[in-house]
Amino acid sequence: MTEFDFQIFWAGVDTSDETFLDRLFEAGCDDATVYFKDGYLCLDFSREAVSAESAVISSIKDIERSGISGSIERVEPEDLASLSEIANRVGVTRSALQKYARGVSKVGKDFPRPVQNIAAPRRELFSTFEVMNWMLSKRRAEIQSHSVELFGVIAKINQALVVTKAQIDDDVGRIIAKLSARDPVERKHA
């Protein structure tokens, strides 16, 4: 068993019911600290489990079992991060990661590409999971395997949460159907 630390952000929770903390505890969330952050009810878990996936999914199931209404928005720490944030997470310098990312080092030729850019000032976001795996393969840092596993699981669970929410949006469903259709989408020529 390994202990995994992560946070679940939960929206739309009715906290006027004074029993909601007791209900969470009774549902199995006795290994979480509960607090408010940026309009969300957050549960900061330290959960022992055989895998990161088991830890996060069992926590979500425990929240659902409490019967308290609301929707789980995301799990953190978020996989997408700046090189500075990833450097802090893995215990290396930001300049070392920047050197790899810019291809200044021979070792960095195959460094993971940014997943997303945030405009003005340009800020690149990388997958922590991909960078950690790269660093392990190149022996550039000592990273606990359960940390790498946790970031990979969080990335997939957050994607699943987005897909789950999208399934109830008719416009998104229509666009998904168009994107996944085998026939080419009709195009109007000017």
Beta strands, then each sheet from edge to edge (+ up, - down):
strand 1: 2-11
strand 2: 32-37
strand 3: 40-49
strand 4: 71-76
strand 5: 80-81
strand 6: 116-118
strand 7: 123-127
sheet 1: 2+ 3- 1+ 4-
sheet 2: 5+ 7- 6+
end
